[in-house]
Amino acid sequence: MKTCIYFCSKNIASQVGVSSEYISHNHGIYNHNKNVYIFPLTNNNTTINPEVFIKIKNELNLIDLLLVDRIYNEFGIVNVIDHINRTGQSFLRGKTPHGGLPTFPDVSKIYNNNEGKIFASVGEKKPININTIENVILSERIALIAPVWHYIGVNIKGVGIDKNISSINALTK
């Protein structure tokens, strides 16, 4: 059984040495050993939306997904238990309802992690003046992407990696 790993950006995939074997639905896809790695070529609402994700889900027979985002704190690899979207965007806005799915999906229990941190997604450029409370760390995009995968019925385990993680082997242990 393949493990499917989705990187929240092309930069994160590059950080751990993943490049695309082929392009499908504006996403890079790389098969390696028992894993398939996926990443968006661009981070916008034409690439990340229910219609595109359903096509990828069906093409790869996705049921479960490890969603990988970049975190700004130096913690190595951290599980996500919840998120806060502080980006000002939503890739579901204007894209729901879709295919019989609801207009307003329940996103209260997206992640299949029992322990971890809450990720406050703030975008690609680390803001210098955002204070966080205990158990909350800053990330780039997981709060934008996880709801879309959850909306189309994919089970998600989310993790964040800091800038020091440089190998896909660390993710597949």
Secondary structure, DSSP 8 states (H G I E B T S, - for coil): --EEEEESSHHHHHHTT---SEEETTEEEEEETTEEEEEESS-STTTSSHHHHHHHHHHHT-SEEEEEEEBSSS-SEEEEEEEEE-SS--TTTTT-S-TT--SS---TT-B--SS-EEEEE--SS--SS----TTEEEESSHHHHHHHHHHTT-EEEEEEE-TT---GGGT--
